[in-house]
Structure formats: C-alpha cells, structure tokens
Amino acid sequence: MTELRGITVLGSTGSIGINTLDVIARHPDRFRVVALSANTQIERLFEQCVQFKPLYAVLPSEEKATELMRKIRAVGLATEVLAGERALEKIAALPEAECVMAAIVGAAGLKPTLAAVREGKTVLLANKESLVMSGALFMQAVKQSGARLLPIDSEHNAIFQALPRTYRDGLIQAGVTRILLTASGGPFRNMPLDQLADVTADQACAHPNWVMGRKISVDSATMMNKGLEVIEAHWLFNAPADTIDIVVHPQSIVHSMVAFSDGSVIAQLGNPDMRTPIAYGLGFPERIEAGVAPLDLVQIARLEFEPLDWQRFPCVNLAYQAMRTGGTASTILNAANEIAVAAFLDKKIRFTGIAALIAETLERVGIEVVSSLEDVFAADLQTRVVAQEIAAKQLAWI
C-alpha cells in the first residue's frame, strides 16, 4: 500500500483552499490533510476539521482559536488548535506534510510560504504576493533548500505546462520568444470609461467567468491581478519584462500561451475551474482526476483575443514600472494595492481611486535596495501608513 502524501493547506476556507480540499477528497487513497488554517471563517474551518481530521488547525487570534477548540472538543476530534503568525510558520514546516498549498491572500502569506520553502517542501504557490514582495529572496531560498515550486495560478500553471523543462537554463536557450498571459478583462472590459468612477464593490466582484474572493475579484476588475502576475512570471520563469505580454481573452478558456522561435505557440486550454491547476500541482508529475467538466470546443465555437486597453487598466502599467524599477518597488505596489482595494470595498474611495492611490504611494515612498526580508517588511509597513493617509484624503473628496 502506497503511503499517503501529507498536505498542509494554508488558507483552507478561501476559494483556492476549498477547491484544494475538494480535489483531495476525490483521492483518499493518495492524500491526507495534516494541517489547515483560516482567517475569519471559524464555522467553515470547523466543518473541514470534522471532514478531514487534520493534526493541526490555525487561526489568527487566541480568541478565535479558543472558539474553534470548543467546537472540536465537543465532537471528540483530536485536532490541536493553534493561534498566530508563528503557528502558521509551524504548520508550513511540519515534517508530516510533504506538500504545502500556499493560498493565504496578500502579504500575510509570505512568511509561512517561505517557512515551507526553507524546509524543502513541495510548495503549491497560489499566493502571488510572496514573489511580488520578495522575488529575488524567495527564489534564492527555493534554490538553497531544493524546494519544488509549482505555480497554481491558472496562468502560471498553464505557462509551466507549456514551457520545455530546459527553460531553467534561460528562455532564449529554450527557444522561447514570448510568454503570453491571458486575461478575461473582468466585468468592466466594455464599460464606458466615464462610468468607471461610479461602479460599486458588488459590481467589481461579479467576475464573468471565475468565482473568487472579494479582494482578488477587485484585482481582476482593475487588472492589477494581471500586473502582479507579470511580476510573478518574471521571477518564476526567469523572464525579462520585455518577454511577457498580456492578451485579453474574454472566454477564459486559453489560460496562457508560450511562443517559440520556430513560430509555434503552445497553449493550455480548459474550463475556468481552479481545480484543474490544483490537481496538476497535487498530482505532479502525474495527471489526476479533478472533478472538472471536459472542455467542449464545439460548444464554445470561437475563441476571441483582444489587445490590452492600457487607458482602461492603468494598474497594469504601474506593475510593469515597479518590476522594471526593482528594489522595494514591487513591495510598495502590492501593499498600496491591498490598502486601496480594502478602502474601495469599505466605500472610502472610488473604483478609479485605486490606481490613483497606488500611483501616488509609489511616488511618495522611497524605493530601497532589498538585501533581507526585514527590508521587505519595513517597506511594506511604511507603504501601508502612507497609503492609508492617501485613502483618507481621497475620502474627503467623495
């Protein structure tokens, strides 16, 4: 009998975490859940603990951990409940877990993801902010520990599948000329520009193809998610900025493409369902069943592609600028975006104020050389203070 592969899921109650557990549940002969973590959804985490019986469950505060512990003890589970940032790092490094799904949204996911990398785990990376904030340091840690890094974002997973394994020696040497990230264009792809200032949070979160959390949905509406993905692709695939393009593809069937020097373009296609890249990561190098409906190209009938509208999506240009600038620029970009999106969701700034806030923050916060993780977190903290001040100023204008 094959030994079950231990899995820790960081961010188990978010959309990626839920889909990960769905795939795991389809393969009880392959996987066992070692640890789970959540932020606020105690009831859902409790239900996951009942179903998967992990060794550990982690919540951010002692108060929430105590509440979950009462529920767990009431049904006789042996799961140990922990609290806080250190606890996240602990479950990311557990020897019982060979594989860690890094699905905590935002900067909060960086430390536990790095903890898994430093232990040489197989890391299924769904937290793009880890590479956006600390790309060089993160990839250096991967190299030093021998960790296996598998991208789970549908776009990067598609690129990973399309690239020859020799890309690690350099894209040019592998015959690659372009990496083509596809983007749906989000809910406002065709909205008149003069109406964007008045869109609501519910409108921004109504993605036409994907079911995602509210923060990621807003990032898709501004296309900052695509800007962050450009930076992530730069680090994941050692790709210079001028080799990474964005193509708008409204159907979200072609998840990304790689162009080669002989004129070939290799694409990965599939229905817009995150269980496909998740199953690819969990089963790698094998293919395992994901519960995803097969793609019917005849029913789809046509695939459309459009150029990126840079005026409509200024956040993308800000991301390219940050990537080219280097140092702490991408950290500042990410932190300013998190503050801006939160302010928009709280009705403190307008939708169009998101890009304006990020741009002003990038101008005001000094960009420094990154030599340690402390430099990254110092820039992150400073940026959040400045961005909050700018958000408060925008609120006064509404």
N, C-alpha and C positions, 0 to 999 in steps of 0.2 A: 504494500500500500504506500502510495506517494505521500510524503509529509506535506501537510497543509502549509501554504505560504501565508505568513503573518502580515497583516496590513494595519497601519495606523492611518486614520482619516482626520486630518486637521481641517476643521470647518465642515463637520458632517451634516449640519442642518441647513446649509445653503444649497443652491441648486446643483452645484458640482458634487457636493458630498452626498446628497440624496441619490443622484444618478449613479455615483460610485457604489453605494450600498445596494442599489438595485442590480447592478451587474454582478457584484459579489454574491448576492443572494441566489443568482442563477447558477452559481458554480460552488455549491457547498463541499464538493469533493476536491476543490483547488485552494480555497482561501478561508482564512479565519480572521476575524476582526480582533485586533489586540487592544486598540485604544481609539477613543473618539473625543472630539472637542467641539464646543459650540460657544456662541456669544450670549444670546438672549433667549433662545427658544428652548427653554427647560423641558417643556412637555414633550416636544419632538425628540429631544435627546434622550429622555426617559424611555420613550417608545422604542428608540433604536437600541438602547441598552437591553431592554426586555427581549428584543428580537435577536440581537447578535451576541449578547453576553460578553462584552469586552472586559479585559482585565482592569482598564482604567477609563475614566471619563473626566474631562477637564472643562471647567467654566471659569470666567474671568475673576469672579469675586467669591470670597468666603461665604457671603450670604446666599448667593445662588447655588454654590456647591452644597451647602447645608440643606437647602430645599430639595435638591436632587437626591441627596443622600437619604433623606426621609422617605422619599418615594421608592428608592431602590431597596432599602431595608424592609419596607412594608411588603414587598413581593418576594423577599428572600434571595435577591441577587447578591453575588459576592463582589461585584464591581467596586473598585476603590475610586472614590471621587476626590479630585484634587482641584486646586484653585490657583490662578495667577499665571504670569508670564513664564516663570521658572518651570511650572508644571507642564506647560506646552512644550518647552525645550526638552523636558524629561521624556515625555511620551514620544517625541520625534526621534529620540535616540535609543529607545528601548531595544535590547538585544533580541527580544521575541519577535520584533517586526522587521522583516527583510525589506519591506516596501512602505513608503510614506506618500500618501496623497496630500499634496500641499495646496489646499483650497481655501485658506483664510484670505478674505478680501482685504487689499490695501497693505499699508506699511506694517500693520500688526503681524503679517505673515512672515516677515523677513527673518527674525531671529529663530523661530522654530524650524523654518525651512533650512536655514544654514546649519542648525544643530543636526538635522538629518543628513545633510551633505557631509559634514565633518566626520560622521560615523560611517561614511562609505555606503549609505543606503542606496537603493533604487528609489529615486525621487521622481514622482509624477507631478510635474510642475504646472499647476493651474493658477498660481499666484504670480502674475506677470510683474508685479511691483518689486519682487525680490531682485530681478535683473535690472529693472528700470532704475532702482535706487542704488544698487551696488554691483553693477555688471562685472567690472574687472575683478573686484574682490571675490565675488560669488564664483565666477568661472575659475579663478585661481584655486579656490577651496575645492571645487569639483576635481580639478586636476591633481591636487595634492592628496586627496583622500581616496581617489579611484571610484568615487560615487558614479552611478549611472543616472544621467539626467534625461528624462523622457518628457517632451512637451505635450501638454494636454489641451491647451487652447486649440480649437479646431483648425485654425490657420497654420499654426506652427507644427501641429501634428501632421497636417497634410504635407507641408514642406519637408518634414523629416521623412515621410514615406516616399516622397518623390526624389529626394536627393540621393545620389550614389554615396555609398559609405565612405568613399575616398574624399568627400568634401572637407573632412577634417584637416587635410593637407593644404587646403586652400580652394576657394570656389573656382578660380581660373584653371588651376591644375586639374580639377574635376570636370572641366568643360562647361561650367555653369556661367551664364551671362547675366541672368536676371532672376530675382525672387519676386514673384507677383502675389502680393497679399490681396485677397478678395474681401470686399466689404459690401454689406447689403445696402448701405446708405441710410439705414434707420427709418424712423417714422416720418422724418421731415425732408426726405430726399427731393420732393417736388413742391413743397410748401413755398409760396412767395416769400422772398427774403424779408419784406416789411412786416410779415406776420410772426416771425420767429420770436420777437421780443415778448409776445403775449402768450406763448404756449405754456401749458400747465405741467406740473410734475406728472400727473396721470397720463397726459398725452405723451410725454417724453418716455415714460416707462412702458408704453404699449408698442413693443417691438413687433414688426410684422411677421417675423419668422421664428425667433428664439424666445424661450421662456427663461428669464434671468432675474437676479435680484435687482433692486431699485438703483443702487449705485452703478452697477455695470450697465443697466439699461440706459441711464442718463449718459454714461460714457459712450454708448453706442449712438445715441441721438446726436451728440456733439462730434462724434467720431474721434474723440480723444482715445477711445479704446484702440482704434487703429494706429494712432500715433504711438501709444505705448507698445503696441505690437511690433511696430517698426524697430523701436529700440530693443525690444526683446529678441527679435530676429537677428539684429546686428550682433548681439552677444552670443546667442545660441549657435549661430551658424558661421560666426567669424566673417560676417558680411559687411563690406563697406557701405556707407549710406547711399552712394550713387548706384548700387546694385539692387536696391529694394524699392519697388514700386507698389502703388495701391491702385487696384481696379475695382470699380463699383459693379457689383453683380447682384441685382435685386432678389434673385431666387434663392440665394444661399445654398446652392447645390454643389457648385465648384468651390471647395473650401480654401484652396490656394494652388498656385502653379509654380513650376520651375522651368525656365527657358535655358536651352543649351546652345553651344556654339555651332552645332550642326543644323540648327533651325528647328529642332524638336522642342515641344512644350509638353511636359508631363504634369497632369493634374490629378488631384484626388477628389472624387465625387461621392456624394452620399446625401441622404435626407438630413435636414438640420436637426440633429439629435446628438447631444453631448455624450450619450452612451457609446457611440462609435469610437471616438478618440480615447475615451476612458477604458474601454475594453481592449483597445490596441495597446495601451500602456500597461494594463494589468496582465495581459497575456504575453507581452513581448518576450521572445520573438515569434511566438505562435499567434494565430488568429483564433479568438474565442467568440462565442455567441453573445450578442449584446442586447437582444430584445428589440432591435431596430428593424422597422419595415424595410424590405428590399426596395431599391431605387427603381422606379418605372420611368425610363426616359421617354417612352412613347406618350405616357400620360402628361409628362411635363411639357413635351412638344418643342420647347425652344429655350435656349439659354441666352440671356442678354448681358452685355457688358458696356459700361459707360466710363468716360474719364472722370477723375475726381474733380469736384467743384470746390476749388480752394477758397473762394469767397464765402461759400456757404459753411465750410468747415475749417475755420481758422485754427482750431486746436491742433490739427494735423501739422500745419506749418510750424507751430510752436514746438511740437515734439521733434520734428526734424532739426530745428535750430538747436534745441537742447542737446540732441545726440551729437551734432557736429561740434558744439562748444566743448563738451566733455566736462570733466571735474564733477562738481556737485550740481550742475545744471539740470540733469535728469531727476535728481532727488528733489530739487526745488519745484520742478514741473509737476511731479507726482503729488507732493504734499499740497501745493497750491490747488491742484485739481480736486483732491479729496475735500479740502475746505470749501471750494467753490460749489461742488456738487451737493455737499451737505447743506450749504446755505440756500441753494436753489430748492432742494427738497423741503426745506423749512420755510419757504416763501420769503426769504430775506433778500434774494437777488433775482433778477430776471434770467431767463434762459441765455440770452445773449450776453449777460453779465459774466457768465462762466469764463469764456475766453478772455474777456477784458480783465477779469481779476487775475487770471494766470499770467497774462502778459505783463501787467503792472508789477506783480510779485517778482517775476523774473528780472525786471529792471531794477527793483529796489534791493533785492537780496544779493549780496556779493557772492560770486562763484569762486570756489576754492578747489585746490587740488585734493584728491582723495587718496589718503595713504593708510587709512584704517576705518574700521566700522564706526568708531567714535566720531570720525569726521562726517560720516553719512548721517548719523542720528543728530549731531549738532546742527547740520544744515536743515534737516527735517524739522527740528523743533523751532529753529529761528524762522523758517518759512511759514509755519503754522501761525505764529504770532503775527507776522506781517500780513498774511493773507486774511486773518480774522479782522485786522484793522481795516483793510481794504473792503471787506464784505460789509462791515458796519457803515463805511462811507457810502457804499452803493445802496444800502438800505435807506439811507437818508434821502436818496434821490428818487426812490419809488413813490 
